[in-house]
Amino acid sequence: MTRRSCAIYATGIVCAHLLIVGIALVVAQVFQTMIHSRLKKEITLTEKSKMFESWKNPPPPVYMEYYFFNVTNPEVFLAGGKASLKQIGPYTYREFRPRENITFLENGTKLFALNPKTFVFVPDKSAGNPEVDLIRTVNIPFVAIMNELNSYSFFLRTMVSMYLNSMGVEVFMTRTVHEVLWGFKDPVLTKVKSLKPEVDDYFGLMWKKNGTHEGEFVFHTGEQNYMDYGKIDTWNGLREMSWWSSNSSNMINGTDGAVFHPLINRNELLYIFAADLCRSIHLAYVKDVEVKGIQAYRFAPPNDVLMNPKENPANAGFCVPAGDCLGTGVLKVSVCREGAPIVVSFPHFYQADPKYINAVEGLNPNKEEHETYLDLQPTSGVPIRACKRAQLNIILKRVTGFPKTKLIHETIFPIMFVNETATIDDDSASQMRTLLLIVTLVSNFPLLIVGMGIILLLVLVVLFCRNRQKKNEVKRIDFTEAFHSFATVKDDTAYTQVSDKPDEPSEMPTNQPMKNGSYIAMSPVEAQKC
């Protein structure tokens, strides 16, 4: 057997083995199952896990951008017209949110943690100086007093109204951005505190929220089931709330938004518990995106999250008392926050009923600037980009006994909105790209084997064709050699001429063969005379 034949047989054997093994591995999905099992096992909130360290001290910088609605025509609104609003901002703060007091519970299957948040002003990312810039907005402490007295007698409301008028208290106030955001000593609350010492005499939208946490959380580590990774077990000792009017609405579902289980698919709903909203919300797949070279799935709250119960009966439980519901796109959270009638929505009433948008002038809702979304790397479940956007509103309406409100139309009045953003940093993105490359190569190893088998199959075909061609060339060479041998014999052969003139001798030289005429006999003969 020649070397060429051996090479062909060896290539064929290797090719067959590669194809059989590769196709078997693809069908059985051995490597994919191995990778998935490893991910399910290793992505846990344990001290030995890298995921634990990134969860404990999140590397991506988080920024809080605050936008305020400045009221330009308060007198028109108080006279029964539409308020005209002008958005100012952003005033940006870097948010630091390390996990503290971490304690593992129940053999490492759960852990307790606090999540204090600290805010530091970032001038380079801000539109102005919050300690200098003034805004005119709703006097929330005044509205809170009116709302509290609404169930009291008309006489008491009138007496309080007269007293507040003597103090010069108005429906709208003018304060610096810093005061509205981080707090100031309010004259109305100061008077209330003199009667009720437990009342705080300072007011601010973020008052006492710098350096504090949103509650005590117990999380699942994912040791028992990877699908529970990062899910909240209890919040402030509660597994469910009691503010809303249905059991499903009071459930604490999902994670806090910092992590999700690995191997996310496009068809599932992801749940987040938002302590500032006093409820859980769900997110649905929107589209595939790419962030710093990393493929991700974008999830966002669908339209039905804040939909009117008439269109989405599942939201009926968020009406308190039962049956007292607002329209699509807004949620009253005053049930879990004492004081003013606070309502939350997406910025500029994005996805809300047009009646709320048209109740004031200056709003322009759009998806690009006002949608909340999370971009998640589906293999690891890690958020690589996030935009959490929420708007704070207050219900302004006529309250009998307070003459300054007698002409206004009931309005859900925008105060401010926040854009909380975070994007994976370059170092973490590079590490994730490397990890995903390794996972991809290992997961697709059976396909590489099949590919090598196909390449060898092509090589085998080429070798076989060339070998066939070589054999044909050898046969042609043998035939040519035979033909040359035959020609040599023919040159040494004498021919007998047949002529129609037998009596005439040939004029050709006797030593030169004839080139024309007919020849017979192919065997040597002696020259004969006719």
C-alpha positions as CSV (number, residue, x, y, z in Angstrom):
1,M,0.0,0.0,0.0
2,T,1.4,3.4,-1.0
3,R,1.9,6.3,1.3
4,R,-0.9,8.2,-0.5
5,S,-3.3,5.4,0.1
6,C,-2.4,5.2,3.8
7,A,-2.9,9.0,4.1
8,I,-6.4,8.7,2.5
9,Y,-7.4,5.8,4.8
10,A,-6.1,7.6,7.9
11,T,-7.9,10.8,7.0
12,G,-11.1,8.9,6.4
13,I,-10.9,7.2,9.8
14,V,-10.1,10.5,11.7
15,C,-12.9,12.3,9.8
16,A,-15.5,9.6,10.6
17,H,-14.6,9.7,14.3
18,L,-14.7,13.5,14.5
19,L,-18.1,13.7,12.8
20,I,-19.6,10.9,14.9
21,V,-18.3,12.3,18.2
22,G,-19.1,15.9,17.3
23,I,-22.6,15.2,16.2
24,A,-23.2,13.0,19.3
25,L,-22.0,15.9,21.6
26,V,-24.1,18.4,19.8
27,V,-27.2,16.3,20.1
28,A,-26.5,15.4,23.7
29,Q,-25.5,19.0,24.6
30,V,-22.9,17.7,27.0
31,F,-20.8,20.8,27.1
32,Q,-23.7,23.2,27.3
33,T,-25.1,21.2,30.2
34,M,-21.7,21.2,31.9
35,I,-21.4,25.0,31.6
36,H,-24.9,25.7,32.7
37,S,-24.5,23.3,35.7
38,R,-21.2,25.1,36.7
39,L,-22.9,28.5,36.4
40,K,-25.9,27.4,38.5
41,K,-23.5,26.1,41.1
42,E,-20.9,28.9,41.3
43,I,-23.0,32.1,40.9
44,T,-24.1,32.4,44.5
45,L,-23.9,35.0,47.2
46,T,-21.2,33.3,49.2
47,E,-17.9,34.7,50.6
48,K,-15.8,32.6,48.2
49,S,-17.7,33.9,45.1
50,K,-16.5,36.8,43.0
51,M,-20.1,37.6,42.5
52,F,-20.4,38.1,46.2
53,E,-17.6,40.7,46.1
54,S,-19.2,42.6,43.2
55,W,-22.6,42.5,45.0
56,K,-21.0,43.6,48.2
57,N,-19.2,46.6,46.6
58,P,-20.7,47.3,43.2
59,P,-17.9,48.5,40.9
60,P,-20.0,50.5,38.3
61,P,-20.5,54.1,39.4
62,V,-24.1,55.0,40.1
63,Y,-25.3,58.5,39.3
64,M,-28.5,60.2,40.5
65,E,-29.7,63.0,38.2
66,Y,-32.4,65.1,39.7
67,Y,-34.7,67.2,37.5
68,F,-37.2,69.8,38.9
69,F,-40.3,71.4,37.5
70,N,-40.2,75.1,38.1
71,V,-43.7,76.7,38.1
72,T,-43.7,79.9,36.0
73,N,-47.3,81.0,36.5
74,P,-48.6,80.1,40.0
75,E,-51.2,82.8,40.0
76,V,-52.8,81.4,36.8
77,F,-53.1,78.0,38.4
78,L,-54.6,79.3,41.6
79,A,-57.1,81.2,39.5
80,G,-58.3,78.0,37.8
81,G,-55.9,77.8,34.8
82,K,-53.2,75.4,33.8
83,A,-49.8,75.5,35.5
84,S,-46.9,76.1,33.2
85,L,-43.8,74.1,34.1
86,K,-40.2,74.4,33.0
87,Q,-37.8,71.5,33.6
88,I,-34.4,72.5,35.1
89,G,-31.5,70.2,35.8
90,P,-29.9,67.8,36.0
91,Y,-28.3,68.1,39.5
92,T,-26.1,65.1,39.6
93,Y,-24.9,63.1,42.6
94,R,-22.6,60.1,42.7
95,E,-24.2,57.4,44.7
96,F,-22.2,55.0,46.9
97,R,-24.1,51.9,48.1
98,P,-21.9,49.3,49.8
99,R,-23.5,46.4,51.6
100,E,-23.0,46.4,55.3
101,N,-23.6,44.2,58.4
102,I,-23.6,41.1,56.2
103,T,-24.5,38.0,58.1
104,F,-25.0,34.5,56.6
105,L,-28.1,32.6,57.8
106,E,-29.4,29.0,57.6
107,N,-26.1,27.3,56.5
108,G,-25.3,30.0,53.9
109,T,-28.6,29.7,52.0
110,K,-29.6,33.2,53.1
111,L,-27.9,36.4,54.2
112,F,-28.8,39.6,56.1
113,A,-27.6,42.9,54.8
114,L,-28.1,46.7,55.0
115,N,-27.6,48.9,52.0
116,P,-26.8,52.5,53.1
117,K,-26.6,55.1,50.4
118,T,-24.4,58.1,50.3
119,F,-24.6,61.0,47.8
120,V,-21.8,63.3,46.7
121,F,-22.5,66.2,44.4
122,V,-20.8,66.1,41.0
123,P,-20.5,69.6,39.5
124,D,-19.2,68.5,36.1
125,K,-22.3,66.5,35.4
126,S,-24.7,69.2,36.7
127,A,-26.5,72.1,35.1
128,G,-26.0,74.5,38.0
129,N,-25.2,75.0,41.7
130,P,-28.0,73.5,43.8
131,E,-27.1,75.8,46.7
132,V,-27.7,78.9,44.6
133,D,-30.3,78.0,42.0
134,L,-33.9,78.8,43.1
135,I,-37.1,76.9,42.1
136,R,-40.7,77.6,42.6
137,T,-42.7,74.5,43.5
138,V,-45.6,73.2,45.5
139,N,-45.4,73.9,49.2
140,I,-45.6,70.2,50.2
141,P,-45.8,70.7,54.0
142,F,-48.7,73.1,53.5
143,V,-50.5,70.5,51.3
144,A,-49.8,67.8,53.8
145,I,-51.4,69.9,56.6
146,M,-54.5,70.5,54.4
147,N,-54.7,66.8,53.5
148,E,-54.4,65.8,57.2
149,L,-57.2,68.3,58.2
150,N,-59.5,67.2,55.4
151,S,-61.3,64.8,57.7
152,Y,-61.7,67.3,60.5
153,S,-64.5,69.9,61.0
154,F,-64.9,72.8,58.7
155,F,-64.4,75.2,61.7
156,L,-61.0,73.7,62.6
157,R,-59.8,73.9,59.0
158,T,-60.9,77.5,58.8
159,M,-59.0,78.4,62.0
160,V,-55.8,76.7,60.8
161,S,-56.2,78.4,57.4
162,M,-56.4,81.8,59.0
163,Y,-53.4,81.1,61.2
164,L,-51.3,80.0,58.2
165,N,-52.3,83.1,56.2
166,S,-51.1,85.3,59.1
167,M,-47.7,83.5,58.8
168,G,-47.6,84.2,55.0
169,V,-47.7,80.6,54.0
170,E,-48.7,80.1,50.3
171,V,-49.6,77.1,48.1
172,F,-46.3,77.6,46.3
173,M,-42.9,78.2,47.8
174,T,-39.5,79.4,46.4
175,R,-36.4,77.6,47.7
176,T,-33.0,76.5,46.6
177,V,-32.6,73.1,44.9
178,H,-30.5,72.0,47.8
179,E,-33.2,73.0,50.4
180,V,-36.0,71.2,48.5
181,L,-33.8,68.1,48.0
182,W,-31.9,67.7,51.3
183,G,-34.1,69.7,53.7
184,F,-34.8,73.0,55.4
185,K,-36.5,74.0,58.6
186,D,-40.1,74.6,57.6
187,P,-42.2,77.2,59.6
188,V,-45.4,75.2,59.3
189,L,-43.8,72.0,60.6
190,T,-42.1,74.0,63.4
191,K,-45.5,75.1,64.7
192,V,-46.9,71.6,64.4
193,K,-43.9,70.2,66.3
194,S,-44.7,72.5,69.2
195,L,-48.0,70.7,69.5
196,K,-46.8,67.2,68.5
197,P,-43.1,66.7,69.4
198,E,-42.8,63.5,67.3
199,V,-43.2,65.5,64.1
200,D,-40.0,66.5,62.4
201,D,-39.7,70.2,61.7
202,Y,-37.5,69.8,58.7
203,F,-38.7,68.9,55.2
204,G,-36.8,67.7,52.1
205,L,-37.5,65.2,49.4
206,M,-34.3,63.4,50.4
207,W,-34.3,64.5,54.0
208,K,-32.5,61.9,56.2
209,K,-31.8,59.7,53.2
210,N,-28.1,60.6,52.8
211,G,-26.1,57.9,54.6
212,T,-29.1,55.8,55.5
213,H,-30.6,52.6,54.2
214,E,-34.1,51.6,52.9
215,G,-34.6,48.8,55.3
216,E,-33.3,45.5,56.6
217,F,-33.1,42.9,53.8
218,V,-32.6,39.1,53.9
219,F,-31.6,37.6,50.5
220,H,-31.4,34.1,49.1
221,T,-27.9,33.2,48.2
222,G,-28.9,30.7,45.5
223,E,-27.1,27.8,47.2
224,Q,-30.2,25.6,47.1
225,N,-31.7,26.8,43.8
226,Y,-30.0,29.1,41.3
227,M,-33.3,30.6,40.3
228,D,-33.5,32.1,43.8
229,Y,-30.2,33.9,43.5
230,G,-30.5,37.4,44.9
231,K,-34.2,37.2,45.6
232,I,-35.5,39.0,48.7
233,D,-36.7,36.7,51.5
234,T,-37.8,39.4,53.9
235,W,-37.8,43.2,54.1
236,N,-37.9,44.7,57.6
237,G,-38.8,41.3,58.8
238,L,-41.8,41.1,56.5
239,R,-42.5,38.5,53.7
240,E,-45.4,40.5,52.5
241,M,-46.8,44.0,53.1
242,S,-50.1,45.1,54.5
243,W,-50.7,48.5,52.8
244,W,-52.5,47.4,49.7
245,S,-55.9,45.8,49.3
246,S,-55.0,42.4,47.9
247,N,-52.6,39.6,48.8
248,S,-50.9,39.6,45.4
249,S,-50.3,43.3,45.6
250,N,-48.7,43.0,49.1
251,M,-46.2,40.3,48.0
252,I,-42.5,41.0,48.0
253,N,-41.3,39.6,44.7
254,G,-37.9,39.4,43.0
255,T,-34.6,41.0,43.8
256,D,-33.6,44.6,44.7
257,G,-32.4,45.0,41.1
258,A,-28.7,44.6,41.8
259,V,-28.5,41.0,40.6
260,F,-30.6,38.3,38.8
261,H,-30.3,34.6,38.4
262,P,-28.1,33.3,35.6
263,L,-29.3,31.9,32.2
264,I,-32.0,34.5,31.7
265,N,-34.3,33.8,28.7
266,R,-36.3,36.3,26.6
267,N,-39.7,34.9,27.6
268,E,-39.6,35.3,31.3
269,L,-40.7,38.2,33.5
270,L,-38.2,39.6,36.0
271,Y,-39.5,41.0,39.3
272,I,-38.0,43.9,41.3
273,F,-39.0,45.0,44.7
274,A,-38.8,48.9,44.9
275,A,-38.9,50.0,48.5
276,D,-39.4,53.7,47.4
277,L,-42.6,52.6,45.5
278,C,-43.7,50.3,48.3
279,R,-44.4,47.5,45.8
280,S,-42.9,45.0,43.4
281,I,-42.9,45.6,39.6
282,H,-42.2,43.3,36.7
283,L,-40.0,43.8,33.7
284,A,-40.4,42.1,30.3
285,Y,-37.9,41.6,27.4
286,V,-37.7,44.4,24.9
287,K,-34.8,43.8,22.6
288,D,-31.2,42.7,22.3
289,V,-28.6,45.4,22.8
290,E,-24.8,45.7,23.0
291,V,-22.9,47.5,25.8
292,K,-19.1,47.9,25.5
293,G,-18.9,44.8,23.3
294,I,-21.1,42.7,25.5
295,Q,-24.4,41.3,24.2
296,A,-27.3,41.9,26.5
297,Y,-31.1,41.6,26.8
298,R,-33.0,44.8,27.6
299,F,-35.9,44.4,30.1
300,A,-38.3,47.3,30.8
301,P,-41.7,47.7,32.7
302,P,-44.5,47.0,30.2
303,N,-47.5,49.2,29.9
304,D,-49.6,47.0,32.2
305,V,-47.5,47.8,35.3
306,L,-49.3,51.0,36.1
307,M,-52.4,50.3,34.0
308,N,-55.9,51.2,35.2
309,P,-57.6,48.2,36.9
310,K,-60.4,48.4,34.3
311,E,-57.8,47.4,31.7
312,N,-55.6,45.3,34.0
313,P,-57.6,43.8,36.8
314,A,-54.4,42.6,38.5
315,N,-53.8,46.2,39.5
316,A,-57.0,46.5,41.5
317,G,-55.1,45.6,44.7
318,F,-53.2,48.9,44.4
319,C,-56.3,50.9,44.9
320,V,-56.6,52.0,48.5
321,P,-59.2,52.0,49.8
322,A,-60.5,49.2,47.5
323,G,-62.1,50.7,44.5
324,D,-60.5,54.1,44.9
325,C,-58.3,54.0,41.8
326,L,-56.4,56.5,39.8
327,G,-55.9,56.3,36.1
328,T,-53.3,54.6,34.0
329,G,-49.7,55.5,34.6
330,V,-49.8,56.8,38.2
331,L,-49.7,55.1,41.6
332,K,-50.6,56.7,44.9
333,V,-48.0,55.7,47.5
334,S,-49.3,57.9,50.4
335,V,-50.6,54.7,52.0
336,C,-47.0,53.8,52.9
337,R,-45.8,57.3,53.4
338,E,-47.3,59.5,56.0
339,G,-48.1,63.1,55.1
340,A,-48.9,64.6,51.7
341,P,-50.8,62.7,49.0
342,I,-47.8,61.5,47.0
343,V,-48.2,59.9,43.6
344,V,-45.4,58.3,41.6
345,S,-45.2,57.9,37.8
346,F,-42.6,57.7,35.1
347,P,-41.1,61.0,34.1
348,H,-43.4,63.4,32.2
349,F,-46.2,60.9,32.8
350,Y,-44.6,58.5,30.2
351,Q,-47.1,55.6,29.5
352,A,-49.8,57.5,31.5
353,D,-53.3,58.6,30.6
354,P,-53.1,61.8,28.4
355,K,-55.3,63.6,30.9
356,Y,-52.4,63.8,33.3
357,I,-50.1,65.1,30.6
358,N,-52.6,67.7,29.4
359,A,-53.4,68.9,32.9
360,V,-50.3,71.1,32.9
361,E,-48.1,72.7,30.2
362,G,-44.5,71.9,29.6
363,L,-44.5,68.1,29.6
364,N,-43.1,66.0,26.7
365,P,-43.0,62.3,27.5
366,N,-40.8,60.1,25.2
367,K,-39.3,56.7,25.4
368,E,-35.6,57.6,25.0
369,E,-35.5,60.0,28.0
370,H,-38.2,58.6,30.3
371,E,-38.2,54.8,30.0
372,T,-36.9,52.7,32.9
373,Y,-34.9,49.7,31.7
374,L,-32.2,47.2,32.6
375,D,-29.6,45.7,30.2
376,L,-28.8,42.2,31.5
377,Q,-26.1,39.8,30.4
378,P,-28.2,36.7,30.0
379,T,-25.6,34.1,30.8
380,S,-24.5,35.5,34.2
381,G,-27.7,37.6,34.9
382,V,-25.5,40.6,35.8
383,P,-26.9,44.1,35.0
384,I,-24.4,45.9,32.8
385,R,-26.4,49.1,32.2
386,A,-29.4,50.4,34.1
387,C,-31.7,53.4,34.0
388,K,-34.2,53.7,36.8
389,R,-36.5,56.7,36.2
390,A,-39.3,57.8,38.5
391,Q,-41.3,61.0,39.0
392,L,-42.7,62.4,42.2
393,N,-46.1,64.1,42.1
394,I,-48.6,65.5,44.6
395,I,-52.3,65.7,44.4
396,L,-53.5,69.3,44.5
397,K,-57.2,69.8,44.9
398,R,-59.7,72.2,46.5
399,V,-60.0,71.8,50.3
400,T,-63.0,73.6,51.9
401,G,-61.9,75.9,54.6
402,F,-58.8,76.9,52.7
403,P,-59.9,79.8,50.4
404,K,-56.6,79.8,48.4
405,T,-57.6,76.5,46.9
406,K,-61.2,77.3,46.0
407,L,-60.6,77.9,42.3
408,I,-58.0,75.2,41.4
409,H,-58.8,72.1,39.5
410,E,-57.7,68.8,41.0
411,T,-54.4,68.0,39.4
412,I,-51.6,65.5,39.9
413,F,-48.9,68.1,40.0
414,P,-45.3,67.1,39.0
415,I,-42.6,68.1,41.5
416,M,-39.4,66.4,40.2
417,F,-38.0,63.2,38.7
418,V,-34.9,61.3,39.1
419,N,-32.8,59.4,36.6
420,E,-30.7,56.7,38.4
421,T,-28.0,55.4,36.0
422,A,-25.2,52.9,36.1
423,T,-23.0,51.4,33.4
424,I,-20.4,48.6,33.8
425,D,-16.9,50.0,34.1
426,D,-14.2,49.2,31.5
427,D,-12.2,46.8,33.7
428,S,-15.3,44.8,34.6
429,A,-16.4,44.8,31.0
430,S,-13.1,43.5,29.8
431,Q,-13.2,40.7,32.4
432,M,-16.7,39.8,31.4
433,R,-15.8,39.7,27.7
434,T,-13.0,37.3,28.4
435,L,-15.2,35.1,30.6
436,L,-18.0,35.0,27.9
437,L,-15.4,34.1,25.2
438,I,-14.2,31.1,27.3
439,V,-17.8,30.1,27.9
440,T,-18.7,30.4,24.2
441,L,-15.6,28.4,23.1
442,V,-16.3,25.6,25.6
443,S,-20.1,25.6,24.8
444,N,-19.4,25.4,21.1
445,F,-16.5,22.8,21.3
446,P,-18.8,20.1,19.8
447,L,-19.4,22.4,16.8
448,L,-15.7,22.9,16.5
449,I,-15.2,19.1,16.4
450,V,-17.9,18.8,13.7
451,G,-16.3,21.6,11.7
452,M,-12.9,19.9,11.8
453,G,-14.6,16.7,10.7
454,I,-16.1,18.5,7.7
455,I,-12.8,20.1,6.8
456,L,-11.1,16.6,6.9
457,L,-14.0,15.3,4.8
458,L,-13.2,17.9,2.2
459,V,-9.5,17.0,2.4
460,L,-10.4,13.4,1.9
461,V,-12.4,14.2,-1.2
462,V,-9.5,16.2,-2.6
463,L,-7.0,13.4,-1.8
464,F,-9.2,10.8,-3.4
465,C,-9.7,12.8,-6.5
466,R,-6.0,13.5,-6.8
467,N,-5.2,9.9,-6.3
468,R,-7.7,8.9,-9.0
469,Q,-6.1,11.5,-11.3
470,K,-2.6,10.1,-10.6
471,K,-3.7,6.6,-11.5
472,N,-5.1,7.8,-14.8
473,E,-1.8,9.6,-15.6
474,V,0.1,6.4,-14.9
475,K,-2.1,4.5,-17.3
476,R,-1.6,7.2,-20.0
477,I,2.2,7.0,-19.5
478,D,2.1,3.2,-19.9
479,F,0.1,3.5,-23.1
480,T,2.5,6.1,-24.5
481,E,5.5,3.9,-23.8
482,A,3.7,1.0,-25.6
483,F,2.9,3.2,-28.5
484,H,6.5,4.4,-28.8
485,S,7.7,0.8,-28.8
486,F,5.1,-0.1,-31.5
487,A,6.2,2.9,-33.6
488,T,9.8,1.7,-33.4
489,V,8.8,-1.6,-34.8
490,K,6.9,0.0,-37.6
491,D,9.8,2.1,-38.8
492,D,11.9,-1.1,-39.3
493,T,9.1,-2.7,-41.4
494,A,9.3,-3.0,-45.3
495,Y,6.2,-2.3,-47.4
496,T,5.2,-3.9,-50.7
497,Q,3.9,-1.4,-53.3
498,V,1.0,-2.1,-55.5
499,S,1.3,-0.1,-58.8
500,D,-0.8,0.1,-61.9
501,K,2.5,0.3,-63.9
502,P,4.2,-2.9,-63.2
503,D,6.6,-2.7,-66.1
504,E,8.1,0.6,-65.1
505,P,10.8,0.6,-62.6
506,S,10.6,3.0,-59.7
507,E,12.2,6.3,-60.1
508,M,12.6,6.8,-56.4
509,P,15.9,5.8,-54.9
510,T,16.0,2.3,-53.7
511,N,17.1,3.3,-50.2
512,Q,14.2,5.8,-49.5
513,P,10.8,4.5,-48.6
514,M,7.6,5.4,-50.5
515,K,5.5,8.3,-49.1
516,N,2.5,8.0,-51.3
517,G,0.4,5.2,-52.6
518,S,-1.2,2.2,-51.0
519,Y,0.6,-0.3,-48.8
520,I,-0.2,-3.9,-48.0
521,A,1.4,-6.3,-45.6
522,M,3.0,-5.2,-42.3
523,S,5.6,-8.0,-42.2
524,P,9.1,-7.7,-43.6
525,V,9.5,-9.2,-47.2
526,E,12.2,-9.3,-49.8
527,A,12.1,-6.9,-52.7
528,Q,10.4,-8.5,-55.7
529,K,10.2,-7.5,-59.3
530,C,6.9,-7.5,-61.2
